[in-house]
Amino acid sequence: MAYINKRPLRSLGYNFVPKEYLPAGQNEYYLRFQQNPIAPDQYRPLTPEEIDQLIKLGNESTNWDDVLVSKAGFIPDQIQHSKFYGLVRIGKMDEIYVEYRDLRLPSGIYHSQIVSADIGDYCAIHHVRYMAHYIVGNEVILTNIDEMETSSNAKFGNGVLKDGDDPESRIYLELCNENGGRSVLPFNGMQAGDVYLWTRHRDDADFQRRLHEITDLQFSSKRGYYSVIGDRTVIKNCHTIKNVQIGSDAYIKGVNKIKNVTVNSISSAYTQIGEGCELVNGIVGYGCRIFYGVKAVRFILSSFSQLKYGARLINSFLGDNSTISCCEVLNSLLFPAHEQHHNNSFLCASLIMGQSNMAAGATVGSNHNSRAADGELMAGRGFWPGLCVSLKHNSRFASYSLIVKGDFLHELDIRIPFSLISNDVQNDRLVIIPGYWFMYNMYALMRNTSKFTARDNRKLKNQHFEYDVIAPDTINEMFHTFSEIEEAVGSLGDQALQALKDPAADFQQEVLLSNVENSRRKVVLKKPKEVYHLFQRLIRYYAATQMLAYTESNSVEDLWQLLQSQPFERKAFTNVGSQLIPDKDLRQLIDDVKSGILNSWLEIHQRYHQLSSAYLREKLAHSIASLEELTGVSASDWDVSFLQGLIEEALDTKRWIRDEIERTRAKDYESEFRKMLYNSDEEMDVVVGKLSDNSFILSQNKELIVFESRVENLLELLAKAS
């Protein structure tokens, strides 16, 4: 039942921190003064004449002695019809107005109620009906706001406890599983890699305990921190803003509620939050856009991401450079570059590992197969469930899985990358076409790589996000594909296996996979021979391009020394928040956290950066080891002619990729069903653009020219070395 306390008016604005939580010798303002360390001699009390003038202008205070103003400039006429309680410190004033876009307001404080707050220089505060315990930066505009409050135990979206808090009140993000079994403590600065590590390794109690300790150590348990509004931030036409840390240059308009939230913003990466939004218990990264009725509760929105058009993000983490519009996302961990734009898509209890796209009507996670809401789904990067796809937990998908429209009634374990997965209802079977993207939609595959790279707006890219479709993780999946195909084809007999491996042999037999779907129906693998040899070609291309890049930053002699100097291992890599980390290094990181060598999230992030710096060298070594394994020949035995043949084949592969990009896009111009809506080819060109003007194809043409020149240079150097 609600209750209302009655206390003396003269005490309003005081005793913000209960006395039992104040350290000995400190007053209630000691943390406020640490947050806003302005020298006391910068302020002065009001003169009797100024107090009289303020009262005549309709202002009130229970204690004018605690209203302090800047020595550098104070204009009583710029404070009108306002009330002041507790210690209020007001910065410099001048006869100016402040302007943001078309909003122009006189500097000063008008028709507002200020409780124990610091107001920066040249601010415009109009019709702020109640603002308590805030530190407001310089040149801030606040207008038409109902409530701005701060609690003494405010956490600003971080999952920590303050002195005297009930442990049950701690905020967790319940990710990847609706039952809370993979919960993490959110904190400002949390990265997708942090969340991934924390949600995994649940059987390692020491590691889980250490992450909990590290998070708690990052924050003070003291009560008394004020909410903060950064310099040049504009907030207008809002209802409730409570317990917030808002950076500089943010623009917030028309929100219903922002409560217990940190909003990161700076001038070069400013954040905007728009009409009808409600954000509770969360962290918003730099350069984010949140507009039009968004509801987000217990969430982290990473930098340069967007929530729009009524999106609901609940108990979820959204990685950098991502967009969610209209739809609903619950209990999910989404790595960077996730796209989900449609009103009727639903994603729940999932780990989606980046560069993903959810189509309209896709329902991922609503069908549980146990007696409780405790199922999960995991998908590698490039996950693309198509229109009206319905998937059941528990399911797992390899990288770049494309799922055809349909209801998938059984759990799936798709272990082959770049696959098209379809539900053949008529024949009651599951059909998988591996390597589909390369064989039938090269344009979309390569364009997505280019698109995600271009959209990476991070200002400091000290963590390497892997956007290339051909990388250690997908190469390792290709090697696994060889084993899968060989096992499936081998069950048909030795002759079938020989035909699979012989590029010239004919292969027409039906190949069935096992342990892919939790059902008794067939799982048919289409085009196994084609993908078997395609993946070998791509592995050779991967190695060639990595060695080509190495010789450009070093020399051919350095490459020879490298090939002779060490054994190479095709290491396992883990996608840790879009950063690929060798499993050995990941185990070392975990051990160093447990032993105390890494004792803060800052130190863990620095380890990410160190591993990122070493990644290209690791990728090179992985490509060499992959080629060794594919050819059965040690790198130390490769000669000039071997490398020449490899580089020449890479050029042929690059040309094939470019040709396939144009060919797969050209199909859209050749289909009669595409053309039937236009009166002429000329009208079609006006509406959709000419194929010859396609910007991505043109960029690929230029890229091929550059690649040809690079290959020519390397072949010349190899010829000299022979």
matplotlib code that plots the C-alpha trace (Angstrom):
import matplotlib.pyplot as plt

x = [0.0, 1.3, 2.3, 3.2, 5.5, 5.2, 8.3, 9.2, 9.5, 12.8, 14.4, 13.6, 16.8, 18.8, 19.7, 20.0, 22.3, 20.9, 23.3, 24.1, 25.7, 27.9, 31.6, 33.0, 33.8, 31.9, 28.7, 26.0, 27.8, 31.2, 30.5, 28.8, 31.9, 34.0, 31.8, 31.9, 35.2, 34.7, 36.7, 34.4, 35.9, 34.3, 30.9, 29.6, 26.4, 23.6, 23.6, 20.5, 19.7, 19.8, 17.6, 15.0, 15.2, 14.7, 11.7, 10.2, 10.6, 8.5, 11.3, 11.3, 13.7, 13.5, 17.2, 18.6, 22.0, 22.4, 21.8, 25.3, 26.1, 29.2, 31.6, 32.2, 28.7, 25.2, 22.1, 19.1, 16.7, 17.4, 15.9, 12.1, 9.2, 11.4, 11.9, 15.1, 15.7, 18.9, 22.4, 22.0, 25.1, 24.5, 27.2, 28.0, 25.2, 25.2, 22.6, 22.4, 20.0, 21.1, 20.1, 19.8, 18.4, 15.2, 14.9, 16.0, 15.7, 17.0, 19.8, 18.7, 16.2, 12.4, 9.3, 11.3, 11.9, 15.5, 16.4, 20.1, 21.7, 24.7, 23.9, 26.7, 27.5, 25.1, 22.3, 18.7, 16.3, 12.6, 9.6, 11.5, 8.8, 11.0, 14.8, 16.5, 20.1, 21.5, 24.8, 24.1, 27.0, 27.6, 25.4, 22.7, 19.1, 16.3, 12.8, 9.3, 10.3, 8.0, 10.4, 14.1, 14.9, 17.9, 17.9, 20.8, 21.4, 21.3, 23.3, 22.7, 22.1, 25.0, 24.3, 25.8, 24.6, 24.8, 25.3, 22.1, 20.6, 18.6, 20.6, 17.4, 17.2, 20.4, 19.8, 20.9, 20.6, 19.1, 20.6, 20.5, 18.1, 14.8, 15.4, 18.2, 20.8, 23.2, 22.6, 25.3, 25.8, 25.5, 28.0, 28.9, 31.5, 30.5, 31.4, 29.9, 33.0, 32.5, 29.0, 29.9, 32.6, 30.3, 27.3, 29.5, 31.7, 28.9, 30.5, 33.6, 32.5, 35.8, 35.7, 32.1, 32.9, 35.8, 33.8, 31.2, 34.0, 35.7, 32.4, 31.7, 35.2, 34.7, 32.0, 31.8, 29.1, 28.8, 25.5, 25.2, 26.1, 24.2, 22.7, 24.7, 23.7, 26.8, 27.8, 25.6, 23.0, 19.4, 16.4, 12.9, 9.3, 9.9, 8.0, 10.4, 14.2, 15.5, 18.9, 20.8, 24.3, 24.0, 27.1, 27.7, 26.0, 23.1, 19.6, 16.6, 13.1, 9.6, 10.5, 8.1, 10.7, 14.4, 15.2, 18.4, 20.2, 23.6, 23.6, 27.0, 27.5, 30.3, 30.4, 31.9, 29.5, 26.4, 23.4, 19.7, 16.6, 13.2, 9.5, 7.5, 10.5, 10.8, 14.2, 14.7, 17.7, 20.1, 23.2, 23.2, 26.5, 28.0, 26.4, 23.2, 19.7, 16.6, 13.3, 9.5, 8.0, 10.9, 10.6, 13.9, 14.2, 17.3, 19.4, 22.7, 22.7, 26.3, 27.8, 26.4, 23.4, 19.7, 16.4, 13.4, 9.7, 8.3, 11.1, 11.1, 14.5, 14.2, 16.8, 19.1, 22.5, 22.7, 26.2, 27.8, 26.6, 23.3, 19.7, 16.4, 13.1, 9.5, 10.0, 10.5, 13.8, 13.9, 16.7, 19.2, 22.9, 23.4, 27.0, 27.8, 26.1, 22.8, 19.9, 16.2, 13.7, 10.2, 7.2, 6.3, 9.7, 10.5, 13.8, 14.1, 16.7, 19.3, 23.0, 23.4, 27.1, 27.0, 26.4, 22.9, 19.6, 16.1, 13.4, 9.8, 7.7, 10.8, 10.0, 13.1, 12.6, 8.9, 8.7, 10.3, 10.8, 11.0, 8.4, 9.9, 11.1, 14.7, 15.6, 18.4, 19.5, 23.0, 23.9, 27.3, 27.8, 25.9, 22.7, 19.7, 16.3, 14.0, 10.4, 8.1, 10.7, 9.8, 12.5, 12.5, 14.8, 17.4, 19.0, 22.5, 23.6, 27.0, 28.1, 26.1, 23.1, 20.2, 16.8, 14.0, 10.5, 8.8, 7.9, 10.7, 9.1, 12.2, 15.5, 18.3, 22.0, 23.4, 27.2, 28.0, 28.6, 27.1, 24.1, 20.6, 18.2, 14.7, 11.8, 10.6, 7.1, 5.8, 8.5, 8.7, 12.4, 15.0, 17.1, 20.5, 22.5, 26.0, 28.0, 24.8, 25.9, 29.0, 27.2, 23.9, 24.1, 27.7, 26.4, 24.5, 27.3, 30.1, 28.0, 27.1, 30.8, 31.4, 28.3, 29.2, 32.7, 31.5, 29.0, 31.5, 31.4, 33.6, 36.0, 38.6, 38.9, 41.3, 39.3, 39.3, 35.9, 36.1, 33.7, 35.3, 33.3, 36.6, 38.2, 39.6, 36.1, 34.5, 37.6, 37.5, 33.9, 34.9, 37.3, 34.5, 32.3, 34.9, 34.6, 30.8, 30.6, 33.2, 31.4, 28.0, 29.3, 31.5, 28.3, 27.5, 30.7, 34.3, 33.3, 31.1, 33.8, 36.3, 33.8, 33.4, 37.1, 37.8, 36.9, 36.3, 34.1, 30.3, 28.4, 24.6, 23.8, 21.6, 23.5, 21.9, 23.2, 22.6, 22.1, 21.1, 17.4, 15.7, 13.3, 13.2, 12.8, 15.5, 18.1, 19.3, 22.6, 22.4, 25.5, 28.0, 30.6, 30.4, 30.8, 33.6, 35.7, 34.5, 35.6, 39.0, 39.3, 38.3, 40.9, 43.6, 42.3, 42.4, 46.0, 47.1, 45.5, 46.9, 50.4, 50.0, 49.1, 52.0, 54.6, 53.2, 53.9, 57.1, 58.9, 59.1, 62.3, 60.4, 57.7, 60.3, 61.8, 58.4, 57.5, 60.8, 61.0, 58.1, 55.5, 52.0, 48.9, 45.3, 44.1, 40.5, 39.1, 36.2, 34.0, 34.2, 31.9, 32.9, 36.6, 38.1, 40.4, 42.5, 41.1, 44.5, 44.7, 41.1, 41.9, 44.9, 42.6, 40.2, 43.0, 44.5, 41.1, 40.9, 44.4, 44.1, 46.6, 43.6, 41.9, 39.6, 37.5, 39.9, 42.7, 40.5, 39.7, 43.4, 44.0, 41.4, 43.4, 46.6, 45.0, 43.6, 47.0, 48.3, 45.2, 46.5, 49.6, 47.5, 45.3, 48.3, 49.6, 46.1, 45.9, 49.3, 48.4, 45.1, 46.9, 49.4, 46.5, 44.6, 47.6, 49.4, 52.6, 54.6, 55.1, 58.9, 58.7, 56.8, 58.8, 58.5, 56.5, 54.0, 53.5, 53.3, 50.5, 48.7, 48.8, 47.7, 44.8, 43.9, 43.7, 41.4, 39.2, 39.1, 37.9, 35.3, 34.0, 33.7, 32.0, 29.6, 28.8, 27.7, 26.0, 23.9, 22.8, 22.2, 19.5, 17.3, 17.4, 16.8, 13.8, 10.6, 8.7, 10.9, 10.5, 6.8, 6.0, 7.9, 6.8, 10.3, 13.9, 14.5, 11.8, 13.3, 16.7, 15.2, 13.4, 16.0, 19.1, 21.3, 23.3, 26.3, 25.9, 25.7, 28.1, 29.0, 29.8, 31.9, 33.8, 34.5, 35.8, 38.2, 39.1, 39.9, 42.1, 44.1, 44.2, 45.6, 48.3, 49.2, 49.4, 51.5, 54.0, 54.2, 54.7, 57.6, 59.2, 58.7, 60.2, 63.3, 63.6, 63.5]
y = [0.0, 3.5, 5.8, 9.5, 10.9, 14.4, 16.3, 20.0, 22.1, 23.5, 20.0, 19.6, 19.3, 18.1, 14.7, 13.1, 10.4, 8.8, 9.5, 5.8, 5.6, 8.7, 8.0, 9.6, 13.2, 13.6, 15.4, 14.5, 16.5, 14.8, 12.6, 15.4, 17.6, 14.7, 14.3, 18.1, 19.3, 23.1, 25.1, 26.6, 30.0, 30.1, 30.7, 33.4, 33.9, 36.1, 39.7, 41.0, 43.1, 40.1, 38.1, 40.9, 41.1, 37.4, 37.4, 40.2, 38.0, 35.3, 33.1, 31.2, 29.4, 28.0, 29.0, 31.6, 31.2, 27.9, 29.3, 30.1, 31.8, 32.2, 35.0, 35.4, 36.5, 36.5, 38.1, 37.9, 38.9, 35.5, 33.6, 33.9, 32.1, 29.3, 27.5, 26.5, 23.9, 22.7, 23.6, 24.9, 26.2, 28.2, 28.8, 31.8, 33.8, 36.3, 38.2, 35.6, 32.9, 29.4, 27.8, 24.2, 23.7, 25.7, 25.9, 29.2, 29.9, 32.7, 31.6, 31.3, 29.4, 29.9, 28.3, 25.5, 23.8, 23.0, 20.7, 20.5, 20.7, 22.2, 24.2, 24.8, 27.9, 29.5, 26.9, 27.4, 25.7, 26.3, 24.6, 21.8, 21.1, 19.1, 18.5, 17.0, 16.0, 16.7, 17.9, 19.8, 20.7, 23.8, 25.2, 22.6, 23.1, 21.6, 22.5, 21.2, 18.2, 16.9, 15.0, 14.7, 12.7, 10.9, 8.3, 8.2, 4.6, 5.2, 2.7, 4.3, 1.0, -0.9, -4.3, -3.4, -2.9, 0.2, 0.2, -1.1, -2.4, -5.7, -8.2, -9.2, -5.8, -6.3, -6.0, -8.9, -9.4, -12.8, -13.7, -16.6, -18.5, -17.4, -19.3, -16.9, -19.6, -17.5, -14.1, -11.5, -8.2, -5.3, -2.4, 0.7, -0.3, -3.9, -5.4, -8.3, -10.4, -9.8, -11.0, -14.0, -15.1, -14.6, -16.5, -19.4, -21.5, -21.9, -25.0, -23.0, -21.7, -19.9, -18.0, -17.0, -15.8, -13.8, -12.0, -11.1, -9.8, -7.8, -6.1, -5.2, -3.8, -1.5, 0.5, 2.2, 0.9, 4.4, 6.2, 9.8, 10.0, 12.6, 12.2, 14.0, 15.8, 16.4, 19.7, 20.9, 18.2, 19.1, 17.5, 18.7, 17.7, 14.6, 13.1, 11.2, 11.1, 9.4, 8.1, 8.8, 9.6, 11.3, 12.3, 15.5, 16.6, 14.2, 15.1, 13.7, 14.7, 13.5, 10.4, 8.9, 7.5, 7.1, 5.4, 3.8, 4.3, 5.5, 7.3, 7.6, 10.5, 12.8, 15.5, 13.1, 10.3, 11.9, 9.9, 10.8, 9.5, 10.4, 10.4, 7.9, 5.9, 4.1, 3.0, 1.3, -0.4, -0.1, 1.1, 3.1, 3.3, 6.2, 7.4, 5.5, 6.4, 5.4, 6.7, 6.4, 4.3, 2.0, 0.0, -1.3, -2.9, -4.5, -4.0, -2.9, -1.1, -0.9, 2.0, 3.2, 1.0, 1.9, 1.0, 2.3, 2.2, 0.5, -2.0, -4.0, -5.0, -6.8, -8.7, -8.4, -7.2, -5.7, -5.3, -2.4, -1.2, -3.0, -2.0, -3.3, -1.8, -2.7, -6.2, -7.9, -9.3, -11.1, -12.7, -12.6, -11.9, -10.3, -9.7, -6.6, -6.0, -7.5, -6.3, -6.9, -4.5, -5.9, -5.6, -9.2, -10.9, -12.4, -13.4, -15.1, -16.9, -16.9, -16.3, -14.8, -14.2, -11.2, -10.0, -11.4, -10.5, -11.4, -11.3, -10.4, -13.0, -14.9, -16.5, -17.8, -19.2, -19.4, -23.2, -24.9, -28.6, -29.1, -28.6, -25.2, -22.0, -23.1, -23.7, -22.0, -21.3, -20.6, -19.3, -18.5, -15.2, -14.5, -16.1, -15.3, -16.8, -16.0, -14.8, -16.5, -19.0, -20.7, -22.5, -24.6, -24.6, -26.2, -25.5, -24.7, -23.2, -23.0, -19.7, -18.1, -20.3, -19.1, -20.7, -20.8, -19.8, -22.5, -24.1, -26.2, -28.5, -30.2, -29.1, -28.6, -28.9, -27.5, -28.0, -27.0, -23.3, -21.2, -23.6, -23.1, -25.0, -25.8, -27.8, -30.1, -30.5, -32.5, -35.2, -34.8, -34.2, -31.6, -30.4, -28.7, -27.1, -26.3, -23.5, -22.0, -18.4, -18.9, -20.9, -18.9, -15.5, -14.2, -10.7, -10.7, -12.5, -10.2, -7.1, -7.9, -8.1, -4.7, -3.3, -4.4, -3.1, 0.3, 0.5, 0.0, 3.5, 2.9, 5.7, 3.6, 0.2, -1.4, -4.6, -6.4, -7.4, -10.1, -9.3, -11.4, -14.4, -16.4, -16.4, -18.9, -19.8, -20.5, -22.3, -24.6, -25.3, -26.1, -28.7, -30.1, -30.2, -32.5, -35.0, -34.8, -35.3, -38.1, -39.9, -39.6, -40.5, -43.3, -45.0, -45.5, -47.4, -46.9, -46.2, -43.3, -41.9, -42.1, -40.4, -37.6, -36.9, -37.2, -33.8, -35.5, -38.3, -38.3, -38.2, -38.5, -40.5, -39.2, -38.3, -38.3, -36.7, -38.0, -36.2, -33.0, -32.9, -34.4, -36.5, -39.8, -38.2, -37.8, -35.0, -34.7, -33.0, -31.6, -31.0, -32.6, -33.0, -29.4, -28.0, -30.5, -29.0, -25.5, -25.4, -26.7, -23.9, -21.3, -22.7, -22.3, -18.8, -18.0, -19.0, -17.2, -13.9, -14.0, -14.7, -12.0, -9.5, -10.6, -10.0, -6.5, -5.4, -7.5, -9.1, -12.4, -13.3, -12.8, -15.2, -17.8, -17.5, -17.8, -20.9, -22.5, -21.4, -23.0, -25.8, -24.5, -25.5, -25.1, -23.7, -23.6, -20.1, -18.9, -16.0, -13.8, -10.9, -10.7, -11.0, -14.3, -15.6, -18.7, -21.2, -21.5, -17.8, -17.8, -20.4, -18.4, -15.3, -17.3, -18.7, -15.2, -13.9, -16.8, -16.3, -12.5, -11.6, -9.9, -8.1, -5.6, -5.3, -2.7, -5.2, -7.8, -5.3, -4.6, -8.3, -8.2, -5.4, -7.4, -10.4, -8.1, -6.8, -10.4, -11.5, -10.9, -12.9, -15.7, -15.6, -15.9, -18.9, -20.5, -20.1, -21.7, -24.6, -25.0, -25.2, -27.7, -29.9, -29.6, -30.5, -32.9, -31.0, -29.1, -25.4, -25.9, -28.1, -25.5, -24.1, -21.1, -23.0, -24.1, -20.6, -19.2, -21.8, -20.9, -17.2, -17.6, -19.8, -17.1, -14.6, -16.9, -17.3, -13.5, -13.1, -15.8, -14.1, -10.8, -12.5, -14.3, -11.0, -9.5, -12.6, -13.1, -9.5, -9.6, -12.3, -9.6, -7.7, -10.7, -12.2, -11.6, -11.5, -8.7, -6.8, -7.2, -4.2, -1.8, -0.4, -0.7, -1.5, 2.2, 2.6, -0.2, 1.4, 4.6, 2.9, 0.4, 1.8, 0.4, -2.8, -1.0, 1.7, -0.6, 0.9, -2.4, -4.0, -1.0, -1.1, -4.8, -4.1, -1.6, -4.1, -6.7, -4.4, -3.7, -7.4, -8.2, -5.6, -7.0, -10.5, -9.4, -7.7, -10.8, -13.1, -10.9, -11.1, -14.9, -15.2, -13.3, -15.6, -18.8]
z = [0.0, -0.9, 1.9, 2.2, 4.7, 6.1, 7.1, 7.8, 4.6, 5.8, 5.6, 1.9, 0.0, 3.0, 4.5, 1.0, 2.4, 5.6, 8.5, 9.1, 5.6, 5.9, 6.6, 9.8, 9.3, 6.0, 5.2, 2.6, -0.1, -0.1, -3.1, -5.0, -4.5, -5.8, -8.9, -9.5, -8.1, -8.5, -6.0, -3.3, -3.9, -7.4, -5.7, -3.4, -1.3, -2.6, -1.4, 0.5, -2.6, -4.9, -2.6, -2.6, -6.3, -6.7, -4.4, -6.4, -9.5, -8.0, -6.6, -3.3, -1.0, 2.5, 2.9, 0.6, 2.4, 0.6, -2.8, -4.1, -7.4, -9.6, -8.8, -12.5, -13.4, -11.9, -13.3, -10.9, -13.7, -15.4, -12.5, -12.4, -10.7, -9.4, -6.1, -4.5, -1.7, -0.1, -1.4, -4.9, -6.8, -10.0, -12.6, -14.8, -16.4, -19.2, -21.2, -23.9, -25.2, -26.1, -29.3, -30.5, -34.0, -33.9, -30.1, -28.7, -25.0, -22.7, -20.4, -16.8, -14.6, -15.2, -13.7, -12.2, -8.8, -8.0, -5.0, -4.0, -7.4, -9.3, -12.4, -14.9, -16.8, -19.3, -18.9, -19.9, -17.5, -18.3, -16.7, -15.0, -12.4, -10.1, -10.3, -7.3, -6.7, -10.2, -11.5, -14.7, -17.0, -19.0, -21.8, -21.0, -22.1, -20.0, -20.8, -20.1, -17.9, -15.2, -12.9, -12.5, -9.4, -7.8, -5.1, -2.7, -3.7, -7.4, -9.6, -13.0, -14.7, -13.2, -11.5, -8.2, -4.6, -2.4, 1.3, 2.9, -0.3, -0.2, -2.2, -3.9, -5.5, -7.6, -11.3, -13.5, -17.3, -17.8, -21.1, -23.5, -21.3, -19.8, -16.6, -15.4, -15.4, -17.6, -15.8, -15.7, -13.9, -16.3, -16.1, -18.0, -20.6, -20.8, -24.2, -26.1, -25.3, -21.6, -21.8, -23.8, -21.4, -18.4, -19.9, -20.9, -18.5, -16.0, -14.7, -13.6, -10.2, -9.6, -12.8, -12.3, -8.7, -10.0, -12.6, -9.9, -7.7, -10.5, -11.3, -7.7, -7.3, -10.2, -8.3, -5.0, -2.6, -1.1, -1.2, -2.3, -6.0, -7.9, -11.4, -14.1, -17.2, -19.4, -21.2, -24.1, -23.6, -24.6, -22.8, -23.6, -23.3, -21.1, -18.2, -15.8, -15.8, -12.6, -11.5, -14.7, -15.9, -19.3, -21.2, -23.2, -26.4, -26.0, -27.4, -25.5, -26.4, -25.5, -23.5, -21.1, -18.7, -18.3, -15.0, -13.7, -17.0, -18.1, -21.5, -23.0, -25.3, -26.5, -29.2, -31.8, -31.0, -29.6, -28.5, -29.3, -27.6, -29.0, -28.5, -26.5, -25.3, -21.9, -20.8, -17.4, -15.9, -18.8, -20.4, -23.7, -25.6, -27.6, -30.8, -30.3, -31.7, -29.9, -31.3, -31.5, -28.7, -27.8, -24.6, -23.2, -19.7, -18.3, -21.4, -22.8, -26.1, -27.4, -29.3, -32.7, -32.4, -33.0, -31.5, -33.4, -34.1, -31.0, -30.6, -27.3, -25.9, -22.6, -20.7, -23.7, -24.9, -28.4, -29.9, -31.7, -35.0, -34.8, -35.5, -34.1, -35.3, -34.4, -33.2, -29.8, -28.4, -25.1, -23.1, -26.0, -26.5, -29.9, -31.2, -33.3, -36.6, -35.9, -38.1, -37.2, -38.8, -39.0, -36.7, -36.5, -35.8, -32.4, -30.9, -27.5, -25.4, -28.2, -28.7, -32.2, -33.0, -35.3, -38.9, -38.6, -40.1, -38.9, -41.6, -41.2, -39.4, -38.2, -34.8, -33.0, -29.6, -28.9, -29.2, -26.1, -26.1, -22.4, -19.6, -18.7, -20.4, -20.4, -24.0, -26.0, -29.5, -30.7, -34.2, -35.7, -37.5, -40.6, -39.3, -41.6, -40.8, -43.7, -43.9, -41.4, -40.2, -36.9, -35.0, -31.9, -29.0, -28.5, -31.9, -33.2, -36.5, -38.2, -39.7, -42.5, -42.2, -44.4, -43.5, -46.0, -45.1, -43.1, -39.7, -38.4, -35.8, -34.5, -33.0, -35.5, -35.3, -38.5, -38.6, -42.2, -42.9, -45.7, -46.0, -47.2, -44.9, -46.2, -44.9, -47.8, -46.5, -49.6, -49.2, -45.4, -45.3, -44.3, -47.2, -46.8, -49.6, -48.2, -49.7, -51.0, -50.6, -52.8, -55.5, -55.8, -54.1, -54.1, -54.5, -51.2, -49.3, -50.4, -50.2, -46.6, -45.8, -47.3, -45.7, -42.2, -42.5, -43.7, -40.9, -38.2, -36.8, -33.7, -33.1, -31.5, -33.2, -30.8, -30.8, -34.2, -35.3, -38.0, -40.8, -43.6, -44.6, -45.0, -41.6, -39.1, -37.7, -41.1, -42.4, -39.4, -40.1, -43.7, -42.5, -40.3, -43.4, -45.1, -42.3, -42.3, -46.1, -46.1, -43.3, -45.0, -48.5, -47.0, -45.8, -49.5, -50.2, -51.2, -54.8, -53.8, -51.7, -54.5, -56.8, -54.3, -54.1, -57.9, -59.5, -62.9, -61.6, -61.8, -58.5, -58.4, -55.3, -52.5, -49.4, -46.0, -42.8, -39.3, -36.0, -37.7, -36.8, -33.8, -35.9, -37.8, -41.2, -43.8, -43.8, -47.4, -48.3, -51.8, -54.0, -51.6, -54.3, -55.5, -52.0, -51.1, -53.9, -53.5, -49.8, -50.8, -53.3, -50.7, -48.3, -50.9, -51.6, -47.9, -47.5, -50.7, -49.7, -46.2, -47.5, -50.2, -47.5, -45.4, -48.2, -48.7, -45.1, -44.9, -47.8, -49.7, -47.9, -44.6, -45.8, -46.7, -43.3, -41.7, -43.7, -42.7, -39.1, -37.3, -37.3, -37.9, -36.1, -37.4, -34.1, -32.9, -32.6, -30.5, -31.5, -28.4, -29.1, -32.8, -32.0, -33.0, -30.2, -30.4, -27.8, -26.2, -25.6, -24.4, -21.8, -20.7, -20.3, -18.1, -16.0, -15.6, -14.3, -11.9, -10.6, -10.2, -12.9, -14.6, -11.8, -13.5, -16.6, -17.9, -17.7, -19.4, -22.2, -22.5, -23.0, -25.8, -27.4, -27.1, -28.7, -31.5, -32.2, -32.6, -34.6, -38.2, -37.4, -35.9, -39.0, -41.3, -39.3, -39.3, -43.1, -43.6, -41.3, -43.2, -46.5, -45.1, -43.9, -47.2, -49.3, -47.0, -47.6, -44.9, -45.4, -45.2, -48.3, -50.4, -53.3, -55.6, -58.2, -55.5, -54.3, -57.9, -58.7, -55.5, -56.2, -59.8, -58.6, -56.1, -58.9, -60.8, -57.7, -57.2, -60.8, -60.3, -57.1, -59.0, -61.9, -59.6, -57.8, -61.1, -62.4, -59.3, -59.3, -63.1, -62.5, -61.0, -64.3, -66.5, -64.8, -66.7, -63.5, -62.3, -65.6, -66.0, -63.7, -65.9, -69.3, -70.6, -69.7, -69.6, -66.9, -64.9, -65.1, -63.7, -60.9, -59.7, -61.4, -64.1, -63.5, -65.0, -62.4, -59.3, -56.8, -55.2, -58.5, -59.5, -56.2, -56.8, -60.3, -58.8, -56.1, -58.7, -60.6, -57.4, -56.6, -60.1, -59.5, -56.1, -57.5, -60.5, -58.0, -55.9, -58.9, -60.1, -56.7, -56.6, -60.1, -58.9, -55.9, -58.0]

ax = plt.figure().add_subplot(projection="3d")
ax.plot(x, y, z, "-o")
ax.set_aspect("equal")
plt.show()
